[in-house]
C-alpha cells in the first residue's frame, strides 16, 4: 500500500511539471498588464520547481511516454531551479526594457508565454521515455528560444535568430536521422511500432542491437545534439544568440538549454555502452570537448562584447563537461555532473549581473565598461565573484569539479590532461584580464542606477561557494549513483 501511495504521489508531480508551464503559457499569451504577467511567470516557475523537488522522494517509471530516474531528476531539479531564479531576475530586467521603450506590453506577453513554453519543452525532453518524443521536445525548445532571441526586432537580433534557426535546424535534422537509425537497430529485436522507441525497452535490449547501426547513429546524434550543446565547430549560433537576445534568455541558454541537449547525448551514450560490440562513444566526445575548450579559451581574448565573451565561456565549459563524460568512469562522470551543476548556477549568475551592467552603462562594449566596483559596488563585486568562480579559483565549487576532472584524466591519459590544463589556463588568463578591466580602475560611461534584483545573483553564488566548501552526503551519493548509471 505504501509503495502504491508513493507511486501515485510521484505521477502527480510529473504531470505538474508539464501542466503548470503548459497552462501558464496559454494564460500569459492572453493576459494584459506587465506586472500581472511577470508575477504569474515567477509563480509558475516556482510551482514547477517545487513539483520537481517532490521527485526526490519517489521516482517510479510513469509509462511508455514519460519516466523518472536518477539521471533525469538531476537535470529537472537543476533546470527548474534556474528557471525560477531567472524568472525572478527577468521581472526587474524586463521592467527596465519596457520603461526605456525597447519592448512593448505586447512583446512582454509574448516573451512570458514563450518562457513558459520553453520550460514545458525542456521538462518534456528530460522526462520523455520515447526517443522520438524527446527529439520533438528539443526542437520545440529550440523554436521558442529562436523567437525570444529575436524579440527586440532589430536587424542584429533578427539576424542572430535566423542564424540560430538555420544551424539549429541542421543539428536537429542530424539528430532525427540518428534517432531513425536507432529505431532501425531496435526493430529486429523489439519489433515495429512504439516499443522500438521506448527508452526503457531500448536500454534493456541494447545488447542484441546491430552494433554497426548504433555506431553510425551515435555519430549523427553527437553532431546533431552537439550543435545544441554549442560544441565547436557547431557553435556559431551561440555567441550571436547571447549577444542580441534579452539577457534572461542568455541565462536560460547557458543554464538550461545546453544541458538538455547534453542530456540527450548522455542517453544515447548509455545505449552504446550497453552493447558490447558497439564502438566506445568516449573518444568522439573527448575530441569534440577538448577542441571546444581550447578554441573557446583563445576566442575569449578577441571578444569586444561582454555577453559574447561569456557565451564563449559557456562553449569552453560545455566542452569541458563533454570531455569529462567522454572520459567516463565513476570519478570523471561524477566530476562532469558536478561541473555541469556548478556551471549552470555560476553562468546564469554572471548573466544576471551582466544584464544589469549593460542597462546601467547603456552598452555591452567591454571598452566602455570600467570601474564597476566603484560606480556600482554591489553589482561590480557580484560580477567579480562570478568571474572568479567561473575561472576556477578556490574555494568556489567549479575549482573542485575542475580539479576532479583534471586529476582523473592525469591518472588515465596524461597527455590529454596536459592539453586540458593548457586550455583551462588560457581561459583563466583571459577571464582575469577582462575582469580587471571591467571591475577596477576609474569608472567610465553612465553612472545611472536601475531597479535590480540581486537575490537570484547572490543566491546562486552562495550555492556555488557552499558546494566548494562542503558537499552534503546525500548529494554525493546521488551523483555517484548517476555516475555509475552513465558507465
Number of C-alpha atoms within 10 A of each C-alpha: 6 7 10 9 10 14 16 14 17 24 20 14 21 23 13 18 25 21 14 21 26 19 15 23 25 15 18 25 18 13 13 14 13 21 12 11 24 23 13 18 25 22 17 23 27 20 17 28 24 18 23 26 18 16 23 14 10 19 19 16 17 19 14 16 19 21 20 22 15 16 20 20 19 19 24 27 21 22 26 25 23 24 28 23 25 26 29 23 27 26 21 17 22 20 19 18 16 15 10 10 10 14 18 15 15 13 16 23 22 18 27 27 25 25 27 29 24 28 29 24 27 30 28 25 29 26 26 25 24 23 24 19 18 25 22 17 23 24 20 19 24 23 21 19 26 24 19 24 28 22 21 19 15 12 11 16 23 20 17 24 25 18 18 27 18 12 19 23 18 16 22 25 18 22 26 21 16 26 23 16 21 27 27 20 22 24 19 13 16 20 12 13 10 14 17 22 25 22 21 16 16 27 17 11 15 24 18 17 26 19 18 13 17 26 19 16 25 25 16 21 26 28 24 26 29 30 28 29 29 27 31 21 13 21 22 16 20 26 23 21 31 28 22 25 25 22 27 25 26 31 30 25 25 28 29 26 25 23 24 28 24 23 19 22 25 19 16 24 22 16 24 24 19 19 19 13 16 20 16 16 24 17 13 18 26 22 16 22 28 26 22 28 32 24 21 26 27 17 17 23 16 11 18 14 17 23 27 24 24 25 28 26 26 28 27 29 28 28 28 29 31 30 29 30 30 24 24 23 16 20 20 24 29 27 28 28 23 23 25 25 21 28 25 25 30 32 28 30 30 25 29 30 27 22 23 23 22 17 20 20 19 15 16 19 15 18 15 18 24 22 20 26 20 16 21 18 13 14 21 23 16 22 27 22 20 26 22 21 25 27 22 20 17 14 17 26 28 28 20 20 26 25 14 21 27 22 16 22 22 15 9 11 13 14 10 16 18 14 15 23 15 15 22 21 16 19 28 19 16 20 21 15 12 18 20 13 17 24 23 17 13 14 18 15 15 14 13 11 13 14 12 20 17 18 12 22 24 19 14 23 26 15 16 24 20 15 19 20 13 10 11 9 9 9 11 13 12 14 22 18 15 21 23 14 13 20 14
